Structures are given as structure tokens and as C-alpha cells.
Amino acid sequence: MIMTTIQSRLRDKALSKMHMLNIEIRDLENDIKYSTDQNLFSTEVLLAMLQGTKTELEVWNYIAELVEKDI
């Protein structure tokens, strides 16, 4: 029973993290789209942040797949 609880929590954690990363991606895309010279970060930095966030989302998608396959 403990393993089922841990797997359930891991699945919930992965889905929650993926949801937050999707929000972060959307926000970064908006920041890039509406970029001005007064932004805290340059467009190049925002693009790098966006790519890193997309990569992290891919990793969490893979983790979620492994949890679903019960590995």
C-alpha cells in the first residue's frame, strides 16, 4: 500500500510540475513577444530561459510516462 501511495504522489507531483512549467513557458513567450528595452532580461536571456524551461518540461513528461508505466 505504501508503494501505491508513493506512486500516486509522484504522479501528482509530475502533473503539478508540468502544469506550472506550461504556465512559465506561456509567460516567457509573452515576455519575449512584448519585450522592451526596460525589461529586466534581454531577449537573448529570455530565449535561453524559454529553451531551458521547455527542456525541463520534456524531462517531467518522461518522468510522468515512467510513473504511468509503473517502472
Sequence and secondary structure as in RCSB ss.txt:
>XXXX:A:sequence
MIMTTIQSRLRDKALSKMHMLNIEIRDLENDIKYSTDQNLFSTEVLLAMLQGTKTELEVWNYIAELVEKDI
>XXXX:A:secstr
 HHHHHHHHHHHHHHHHHHHHHHHHHHHHHHHHT  TTSSS HHHHHHHHHHHHHHHHHHHHHHHHHHTT 
